[in-house]
Amino acid sequence: MLIIFDLDDTLIDTSHTITRPLWRKALEEMIQGGLQVEDFSKALFHLWALDQNTQSSSETLRLFLSFYQANISLQEIGLKALQKIDVLQTKIQPLPGVLEGLKILQAAYTLAVVSKGVESLQREKLKKAGIDTAFFSKIVISEEGNKKVYYKKLFEELKEPPQNCTVVGDRVLYDLKPAKELQMRSRHMKWGRGKVYSPWSEYVDQEIYSFKELISYFEKLSNLAVLDGN
């Protein structure tokens, strides 16, 4: 059986260890670009709160700038700031239970990663989070948004029927919808932006709230030992 993981907010705790500091930078640069706010701390908290309830950073910025009646052109400044991650200076953490869980899963399943982003950056994030790439038979990183083609290539290359493949990810439309369209199974990681209410339940076979819960599910299929203490 093949399990394909998304990276951000599925294996790596992107929302807390990467995104929050970047929102501070985005706000600072939008202010330099002309945004008027009375209280920086309150504005930053507003940004964080909005981002917990939107489907994308673009939507967060659009709502934020609309609230302050600011020029929408500042959205581009904010988006560019969000891409200025200095991985070497950022403390990146995996989700709780990921390191132990991957060891358990690897004993019985074929594991892979399909992630959207810049390859050098995504691989550095894996390294900084302490996630050994040897856990995975394949790591596919692409700047293109459509994951469907990569899912199909993976299960064909690894000679697994799609019904025996599971995709785990936090974003339904980007991670899980293409999996279901290929008749793969899907597990929705409710972490980071994945906590936002999703109206697309038809693409989700199961919602999970921790990596330990994911291991418990697969334990039923292969008699794996359950993680303890995580």
C-alpha positions in Angstrom: 0.0 0.0 0.0 1.2 3.5 -0.9 0.7 6.5 1.4 1.4 9.9 -0.1 1.9 12.9 2.2 1.7 16.6 1.6 4.5 18.5 3.4 3.3 21.8 4.9 0.9 21.4 7.8 0.9 17.6 7.2 4.4 16.6 8.1 5.8 20.0 9.0 4.2 22.5 11.4 4.3 25.3 8.9 1.5 27.4 10.4 3.2 27.9 13.8 6.9 27.7 13.0 7.1 29.4 9.6 4.0 31.3 8.6 3.4 33.4 11.8 6.9 35.1 11.6 6.3 35.7 7.9 3.0 37.5 8.6 4.9 40.0 10.8 7.3 40.6 7.9 4.4 41.0 5.5 2.7 43.6 7.7 6.0 45.6 8.1 6.5 45.7 4.4 2.9 46.7 3.6 3.3 49.5 6.1 6.5 50.6 4.4 4.4 50.5 1.2 1.8 52.9 2.6 -0.6 50.9 4.7 -1.9 52.9 7.6 -2.6 51.1 10.9 -2.9 52.7 14.4 -1.6 49.8 16.4 0.9 47.3 14.9 0.2 44.6 17.4 -3.5 44.7 16.9 -3.2 44.7 13.2 -0.8 41.7 13.4 -3.2 39.8 15.6 -6.0 40.6 13.1 -3.9 39.1 10.3 -3.2 35.9 12.3 -6.9 35.6 13.1 -8.0 36.0 9.6 -5.5 33.5 8.3 -7.0 30.8 10.6 -10.3 31.1 8.7 -9.3 31.5 5.0 -8.4 29.1 2.2 -5.3 31.0 1.1 -2.9 33.8 2.0 -4.3 35.8 -0.9 -7.7 35.7 0.6 -6.3 36.7 4.0 -4.6 39.7 2.5 -7.7 40.7 0.5 -9.9 40.7 3.5 -7.3 42.4 5.7 -6.7 45.3 3.2 -10.5 45.7 2.7 -11.0 46.1 6.4 -8.4 48.9 6.5 -9.7 50.3 3.2 -6.2 50.1 1.8 -5.1 49.9 -1.8 -5.4 46.3 -3.1 -2.0 46.8 -4.7 -0.5 46.2 -1.3 -1.6 42.6 -1.6 1.3 41.9 -3.9 3.8 43.4 -1.4 2.4 41.1 1.3 2.5 38.0 -0.9 6.1 38.6 -1.8 7.0 39.1 1.9 5.5 35.7 2.7 7.9 34.1 0.3 11.0 35.5 2.0 11.6 32.6 4.3 15.1 32.3 5.6 15.2 28.5 6.3 18.6 28.6 7.9 17.4 31.1 10.5 14.0 29.5 11.2 13.3 26.8 13.8 11.1 24.4 11.9 9.3 21.6 13.7 7.5 18.5 12.5 3.9 17.9 13.7 3.8 16.0 17.0 4.4 12.2 16.4 5.6 12.5 12.9 9.2 11.3 13.4 8.1 8.2 15.4 5.1 7.7 13.2 7.0 7.6 9.9 9.3 4.9 11.4 6.3 2.8 12.2 4.6 3.3 8.8 7.7 2.6 6.9 7.8 -0.9 8.2 4.6 -1.9 6.4 3.9 0.7 3.7 5.5 2.5 0.8 5.7 6.2 1.7 6.0 9.2 -0.6 5.8 13.0 -0.5 4.1 15.3 -3.1 4.6 18.9 -2.3 4.0 22.2 -4.0 6.9 24.7 -3.8 10.5 25.4 -4.7 12.4 22.1 -4.4 15.5 23.4 -2.7 13.4 25.2 -0.1 11.1 22.3 0.6 13.9 19.8 1.0 15.7 22.2 3.4 12.5 22.4 5.4 12.4 18.6 5.7 16.1 18.6 6.8 15.5 21.4 9.4 12.5 19.5 10.8 14.6 16.4 11.3 12.6 14.3 8.8 14.9 11.7 7.2 14.3 11.6 3.4 15.1 7.9 3.6 11.6 7.3 4.9 10.2 8.0 1.4 10.5 5.9 -1.8 9.7 9.1 -3.7 9.8 12.8 -3.0 8.1 15.0 -5.7 8.3 18.7 -5.4 6.8 21.0 -8.1 5.9 24.6 -8.4 2.8 23.6 -10.3 -0.4 23.5 -8.4 -2.0 20.4 -9.9 -1.0 17.3 -8.0 -3.1 14.9 -9.9 -0.5 14.1 -12.5 2.1 13.4 -9.9 -0.2 11.1 -7.9 -1.0 9.1 -11.1 2.7 8.8 -12.0 3.6 7.6 -8.5 1.1 4.8 -8.3 1.8 3.7 -11.8 5.6 3.7 -11.2 5.2 1.9 -7.9 2.7 -0.5 -9.4 0.0 0.1 -6.9 -3.7 0.3 -7.9 -5.2 3.6 -6.9 -7.6 1.9 -4.5 -4.6 0.8 -2.5 -3.2 4.4 -2.2 -4.0 7.0 0.4 -3.2 10.7 0.2 -2.8 12.7 3.5 -3.0 16.5 3.3 -4.4 19.6 5.0 -6.0 21.3 2.0 -8.9 19.5 0.4 -9.0 21.2 -3.0 -5.2 21.0 -3.6 -4.3 17.7 -1.9 -7.4 15.5 -1.6 -9.7 16.4 -4.5 -7.2 15.2 -7.2 -6.7 12.0 -5.2 -10.4 11.2 -5.1 -10.7 11.9 -8.8 -8.2 9.1 -9.3 -10.1 6.8 -7.0 -7.5 7.0 -4.3 -8.3 7.2 -0.6 -8.0 10.5 1.3 -7.2 11.6 4.9 -7.7 15.2 5.8 -5.1 16.5 8.3 -7.0 19.2 10.3 -3.9 21.3 11.0 -3.1 24.9 10.1 -5.3 26.1 7.3 -6.7 22.6 7.2 -8.7 23.5 10.4 -10.8 25.8 8.3 -14.3 24.5 7.6 -14.5 22.8 4.2 -17.7 22.4 2.2 -16.0 19.8 0.1 -16.6 16.8 2.3 -17.2 14.5 -0.7 -13.4 14.5 -1.2 -12.6 13.4 2.3 -12.7 9.8 3.5 -11.6 10.6 7.0 -10.7 13.7 9.1 -7.7 13.3 11.4 -6.5 15.7 14.1 -3.1 14.3 14.9 -0.4 12.0 13.4 -1.1 9.5 16.2 -4.7 9.3 15.0 -3.4 8.5 11.5 -1.2 5.7 12.9 -4.1 4.3 14.8 -6.1 4.1 11.5 -3.3 2.2 9.7 -2.7 0.0 12.7 -6.1 -1.6 12.0 -4.9 -2.5 8.5 -1.6 -4.0 9.4 -1.4 -4.6 13.1 1.2 -1.9 13.6 2.2 -0.8 17.1 0.4 2.4 18.2 2.5 5.4 19.1 2.6 6.1 22.8 3.4 9.2 24.6 2.9 11.6 21.6 
